Amino acid sequence: MSRTIDYYFSTVSPWAFMGYATFLDVVKRHGVHVDFRPVGLGNLFAETGGTALPKRHPARQRYRLVELQRWSEARGLDFHVQPAHWPFNGGVTDRLILAAIRDGHDVAPLIARFGSAVWQRQEDLGDPAQIRAILDELSLPASLLEAADTPEMAAAYEANHARAVEADVFGSPAYVLDGEVFWGQDRIDLLDAALSSGRPPFKP
């Protein structure tokens, strides 16, 4: 029976995109199922004691930029650490992904394309026309953009938030395997090892 990873992420998170291809490689090699669970980082930080980027000490903000450069080199990614159209309202693209999941679409390529749009192509995901162009490129219906603003998707987004908090998730990306949280794309190797060994989950 295939194991399942709950993947909590936000389309505004550079770290989610940074580790995304590596994560999907681990998923493919181990034949595990992924439940994609976009969450709003602002609300998640507020509830779990995180600090929004603009409120962090300048030293922490500078170090983040260095780390993004280090990891983009390590991952072999062409990556803009300060892209032209970031930050943006990630709630729209997050909820659009939820609508695509509801309608039975494979969202893995869509998530990759949204990440590439921000961090590689410097496209504006705050522009509905840009989002529609991406949907068209991936042969996905434009109606997903309208669905993102429905009460149904707002409720699904809130449900993911509640589930994340219940699971002890406090940032993006987070990979939850058998109740064990692996926070950050720099924990993918440890997730890989846990899948390889089949060990029981570590608990606090």
Helices and strands as residue ranges (DSSP letters): E 4-9, H 14-18, H 20-30, E 33-38, H 41-48, G 53-55, H 58-75, H 90-102, H 108-119, H 128-137, H 143-147, H 151-166, E 174-177, E 180-183, G 185-187, H 188-197
